[in-house]
Amino acid sequence: MRIMATALAVAAASPAANVDDLGWLAGDWVSEAGERWTEESWMPPRAGVMLGVSRSGRGNELREYEYIRIAPGDDGAIAYIAMPRGGAPVTFRLVRHDGNSATFENAAHDYPQRIAYVRDGDTLTATISAIDGSKPRRWAYRRR
């Protein structure tokens, strides 16, 4: 009985095996502070993939952009795959999730090493950091 309880606890804490579990992230999100702005848009899950794009700027100037997707990685585990400025993909594996949050990590990447999202109604908070949570940068988005 004890082994079964332990197995159930591990299964309950395991990341989703299905991209559909992260559908709460879908939508158009915007964060604005003075002239600075960041927009992030996610398509709903379909065929086991979520596609997204992010762009940031100041006034009329685009400073950064990124193509992103959530999909099974090479090992089959759910991953956040980022292509900053359309460059080579960087993969962050899903390590934790529930009905309104997800955390992805890649300890081998320089920065960020952790990407976390939390949704509360029409507010989405995105945080990037080092693997230990240091050097956090946070965006509070509202649904557009």
Secondary structure, 3 states (H helix, E strand, C coil): CHHHHHHHHHHHHCCCCCHHHHHHHCEEEEEEECCEEEEEEECCCECCEEEEEEEEEECCEEEEEEEEEEEECCCCCEEEEEEECCCCCEEEEEEEEECCEEEEECCCCCCCCEEEEEEECCEEEEEEECCCCCCCEEEEEEEC
